[in-house]
Structures are given as structure tokens and as C-alpha cells.
Amino acid sequence: MSRIGKLPITLPAGVTVTVGEDNVITLKGPKGEMKQQVNPNMKVKVDDGQLIIERPDDEKENRALHGLYRSLLFNMVTGVTEGFRKELELVGVGYRVTNSGQVLELSLGYTHSILMELPKEIKVETKMERNKNPLIMLESCDKQLLGQVCAKIRSFRKPEPYKGKGVRFVGEQVRRKSGKTAGK
């Protein structure tokens, strides 16, 4: 049996779960509401404040889906109760960021600023202080969407290995290269 899949998900107070038709799981909590379609082979049931996922047999595909859906539902429960937060920093001379509502404006050394419209599920906050790198703080109840948006922002200017300039996660270590003069 899947080690991850067999673990029950404890539902905190304030979270309601409904299993609809076509195996659509709806979770409502203080931070928002999320839906997830679950494979018809998997059985999802709620009892004693726990969410349990069961699989019909030990086929390879069902074993894989068992752990997958348990992880997805666990992330949904965490998202609607606590939410997820990621911070990005811009390292480089002249790199700036501002936001007006859900529109993020990035100045990353290109000739024009990059405007990015963020989904309404994501809350954005930017911080620019003197002598510190500009920060982008993103918060959402959907872990997958948050990671996808962070990856898109990071792809505009990935950290390069020689000077370390670019968009990176706060606390991320960039492997530095010495350059061509170090070999002599």
C-alpha cells in the first residue's frame, strides 16, 4: 500500500468537505474555497474529522494515483486553512518592481518594463527599501498556481552564475562560477 496514500488527512476546525458528483471534492475554509476532480477509481470518504482516500486494487496506476490525490488534497486543506506564501527578490543594479492592484511592473534591465497581470486568487505585495534588494511577496491558497506564477516571474531573468544577478527566491543559493580570468 502507498505510504503516503494510506495516511489520513486530519481536517482542522472550520474546514468543510463535500464530495460531489463525478468525484469532485470541494474544500471551504477561512482562506478560500478549492475544488479538485479525483479519478473515479479512488474512493474519498470523510469520517471522524478525517479525509481518507482508498484505492480499489494494487495496480501500478492506482498505486500512483493514490499517493498523488492524497498529496493534492492535503495541500488543499493546508491552503484553505493557512495559505501558502513565497517571496522573490530582485538582485541587480537598477532592478525595480511595483504593483498596482493585480498588475506587476518589473524593470529587469531590458529596454522596456515587463507588465504581468496576476490571477485574482493571488495576493501580491512589493517592498522596495534603500540599500536592500526589491522584494515580491505572493500569497495564495492554491499551491500549484502560486508555484506556477513564481516560476513565470523568475523566468523573466533567471539568476546567472557569474555575478548572481536576476530574480531568485529569498534564501536561494546560486552556484557561482569564477569566470575566465580565474584559470590563469
N, C-alpha and C positions, 0 to 999 in steps of 0.2 A: 504494500500500500504506500502511496505517496506520503513522504514525511511531512511535507508542507500541507498537502491537501487534507490530511486527516485531522489537523489541528482545528478546533472550533474557534470561531471569531466571537469574542465577547462584545456584546452591544452595550455601550455606555448609556447612562440615563439621558433622555432627550432625543434619542435616535429611534425613528420608526422605520420598519422594513415592510414592504409589501411585495409579494410575488404575484405578478400579473400574468395575463395570458401570453403565450409564446415565450415563457420563461424570462420575462423582463423584470429585473429586480430594481425597485425604486427605494432609495435611501433618503430620508429627510432628517436634517439636524440643524443645529444652531448656525452653522456657516453656509448652508445651502442645501440644494437637492441635486441628486445624481441618479442616472439610470444606466443600467448595463444589461445587454442581452446575453443570456447564458445558453450554451449549447443544450439542445433538447435532451441529450443523453444524461446530463447531470441533473441531479435532484437537489434542490435547495429547500431547506426547511428551517423554521425558527422555533426553538423551544427553550424555556428557562433562561431567556435573555442571551441566547447564543445562536449564532448563524452557523449551520452545518451543511457542508457540501458532500454529496455522496455520488459515487460513480457506479455504473451497472456491472462492469466486469474489469478484468485486468488486461484488456487490450492496450497496445502501446499508445495509440492515440488518446484513449480515455484516461490513461495514467498521466499523460502530458497535460491534457485539458483540466484535470482535477486540480493540480497544483497551480496552474495558470489562473483559473477562476477564483480560487481561494485567495491568491495574492491580489487580484484585481478588486475583489470585494473588501479585503482588508484595507487596501489603500483608499477605497471609497469611504469606509467607516472612519478612518483616520482623517480624511479630508473634510467630511461634514462636521466632525467634532472639533478638531484642532486647526485644520488647514495646513497648507504647505507654503514655505517661504524660501526664495532663492535670491541671492544678491550677486550682482555683477559689478566689476569695477573696470574703468577705462584707464589703461596705463599708456601714457604717451603725451608729448608736448602738444598742447592745443586741442586735445580731445575733450569735447564737451557733450553734455546731454541735458535736455529739458523735456518736460512733458506738459501738455495742455489737455486735460481730460484723458482720453484713451489714445492720444496721438503722441508718439515718442519721436523726438527730433535728435538725431545723433550727428555730431561733427567728428569724423574719424580720419581727417587728413585728406579726404577726397576733395575734388573741386566743388561739389555740391553737398548739402546736408542730406542725410537719409531720413525720410519720414516713414514711420511704421505705425499702422493702425493696429492696436491690440484688441483681442476679443473682450467682450463685456464681462466675462467670467473672471478676468484677471484684474487685480488692483495694482496700480503702479505708483511708485513714488521715486523721485530723483533727489539726490543730495549733492551739492557742489560747495565745497569749503576751500578756503585758501590753503595752499601747500599740501593738499590731500587729493587723491585720485577721485574723480566723479564716481558716484555710486548709483546703480539702478536697483531698486528693491521691488521684487514682484511677489505677489501673494495670491493664492487661489485654492479652491478646494479640490480641483482636478489636477492630480499629479502628472498625468500624461500630457495634458495641454500646457501646463507650466514648463515642463521639460522641453517640449517642442518649441515654445516661444523663446526660451533661453538659448536653445541651440541656434535658432534663426538669428537672434541678436548677435550671438558670438560669431556666427559665420560671416558677418559683415567685415570683421577684421580680427582674424584669429591671432593669438599671441605668437610672435615669431621668436625663434630660438637665439638670435644674436643680441638684440637689445631688450627683449621681453615686452615690446610694445604690442598693444592690442586689447581686445575685450576678453576678460577672464572672470571666472568665479572667484569670490572672495576666499582667500586661503589656498587657492590652486597653486601648485608648484610647477613652474615652467622650466623644463630642462634647458640649460643654456649651453651654447656652443662657443668655443673660444675664438673662432674666426681664422682667417688665413695668415695673419701675422704671428700667431702663436706657434706655428710649426717651424719657424726659422730660428 
